[in-house]
């Protein structure tokens, strides 16, 4: 009898905790992906400065992929290029091209298509044509994290509220 009572209490506890645990793991995936994207911006910026070659962080929201590659007009191949797949429960959102500006670099259009891409110059700055924010959100739009460019165009940082530049 006691064993049945304990099992019933455990079943109730699991039933109550399951939705919270589900949300915890989904937001953990969002946090992990946002930190990986932030790290990738720092990696691209560091490579641009240390190698003296512009780096492009391309983003393809439709395919759910993003990565970093050296600008091909400077190097024929990039052995250090990386590509990542966004978790299936997450979505990438970019500002419209009109908010970013026309991209004068052919490589950015070749890699990212019509989507904006972050271009780090050899002096460490993000190019003026780089998006001022990238939104990473859960598929059900409950939680959003923005990767936002600072006002000096030096680095990106994570924010939990929409950046002021394009509200």
C-alpha atoms as one frame of an Amber mdcrd trajectory, in Angstrom:
protein
   0.000   0.000   0.000   2.821   2.393   0.899   4.626   1.568  -2.327   1.529
   2.414  -4.377   1.155   5.718  -2.524   4.799   6.639  -3.182   4.471   5.703
  -6.858   1.300   7.810  -7.152   3.065  10.798  -5.572   6.013  10.385  -7.948
   3.657  10.224 -10.938   1.950  13.461  -9.820   5.326  15.170  -9.289   6.538
  14.136 -12.746   3.277  15.265 -14.359   3.612  18.684 -12.719   7.341  19.071
 -13.494   7.321  17.814 -17.110   6.099  21.070 -18.746   8.650  23.094 -16.793
  11.439  20.724 -17.774  10.380  20.882 -21.402  10.543  24.684 -21.388  13.874
  24.555 -19.555  15.468  22.398 -22.258  14.061  24.537 -25.098  15.348  27.785
 -23.560  18.643  26.077 -22.852  18.948  25.304 -26.580  18.217  28.977 -27.343
  20.826  30.177 -24.873  23.412  27.704 -26.138  22.856  28.651 -29.789  22.993
  32.388 -28.995  26.290  31.951 -27.179  27.684  29.917 -30.072  26.717  32.688
 -32.517  28.318  35.303 -30.274  31.489  33.208 -30.064  31.507  32.903 -33.839
  31.406  36.687 -34.237  34.415  36.964 -31.922  36.175  34.193 -33.858  35.565
  35.969 -37.185  36.693  39.302 -35.785  39.831  37.751 -34.287  40.691  36.000
 -37.554  40.170  39.207 -39.542  42.607  41.084 -37.324  45.222  38.352 -36.946
  45.258  37.269 -40.608  44.683  40.723 -42.104  41.886  39.369 -44.307  38.205
  40.389 -44.192  35.991  37.660 -42.733  32.337  37.125 -43.599  29.882  35.593
 -41.149  27.115  34.418 -43.460  23.610  33.573 -42.320  21.002  31.560 -44.186
  17.807  31.667 -42.104  15.790  29.548 -44.548  18.303  26.710 -44.371  18.976
  27.285 -40.660  22.722  27.537 -41.204  25.439  30.078 -40.537  29.203  30.139
 -40.654  32.419  32.077 -41.194  34.658  32.152 -44.229  37.507  34.380 -45.396
  36.556  36.745 -48.181  37.418  34.883 -51.394  38.877  37.925 -53.132  41.777
  37.644 -50.674  42.240  33.879 -50.423  41.458  31.074 -52.853  40.456  28.591
 -50.140  39.759  28.873 -46.443  40.825  25.822 -44.459  39.495  27.385 -41.253
  35.965  28.036 -42.563  33.206  26.796 -40.271  29.509  26.095 -40.687  26.829
  25.403 -38.100  23.238  24.182 -38.211  20.668  25.911 -35.996  18.775  23.620
 -33.627  15.459  22.490 -35.147  13.461  24.218 -32.400  15.011  27.609 -33.247
  14.697  30.181 -36.026  17.028  32.915 -37.288  15.582  36.300 -38.211  17.469
  39.111 -39.910  16.556  42.724 -40.586  15.355  43.438 -44.092  18.028  44.329
 -46.622  16.706  47.890 -46.798  17.590  48.356 -43.119  21.094  47.041 -43.650
  21.990  48.778 -46.896  23.273  47.546 -50.215  26.214  45.192 -49.990  29.019
  46.320 -52.267  31.094  43.172 -51.785  30.416  40.430 -54.287  31.508  37.670
 -51.899  28.816  38.571 -49.369  26.117  38.186 -52.011  27.651  34.934 -53.277
  27.790  33.362 -49.832  24.612  34.666 -48.207  22.413  35.249 -51.239  20.054
  38.172 -50.676  20.483  37.977 -46.920  22.681  40.381 -44.955  26.005  39.025
 -43.742  28.407  40.308 -41.129  31.718  41.400 -42.631  34.646  42.027 -40.296
  37.420  44.172 -41.753  41.117  43.614 -40.954  41.024  46.504 -38.473  38.436
  44.582 -36.404  35.368  46.651 -37.198  32.095  45.313 -38.536  31.428  46.831
 -41.957  28.677  49.437 -42.268  26.644  46.964 -44.316  26.564  44.420 -41.489
  23.165  43.891 -39.854  22.726  45.774 -36.594  20.914  42.795 -35.081  20.194
  39.124 -35.587  17.253  37.569 -33.767  17.376  33.985 -32.602  14.025  32.729
 -31.376  12.142  29.646 -30.389   9.881  28.366 -33.150   6.781  29.323 -31.127
   8.056  32.926 -30.634   7.935  32.711 -26.852  11.575  33.646 -26.241  13.883
  35.776 -28.386  17.547  36.674 -27.987  19.142  39.377 -30.122  22.741  39.461
 -31.223  23.152  43.246 -31.518  25.980  45.395 -32.865  27.219  48.082 -30.502
  27.126  51.731 -31.517  30.863  51.800 -32.302  30.578  48.908 -34.803  33.232
  47.017 -32.880  31.463  43.982 -31.432  28.200  42.154 -31.070  26.559  41.415
 -27.723  23.558  39.374 -26.585  20.397  41.240 -25.576  17.039  40.043 -24.321
  15.202  43.150 -25.550  14.994  44.368 -29.135  17.865  46.706 -30.041  16.854
  50.351 -30.310  18.361  50.880 -33.767  15.502  49.225 -35.667  12.473  49.005
 -33.382
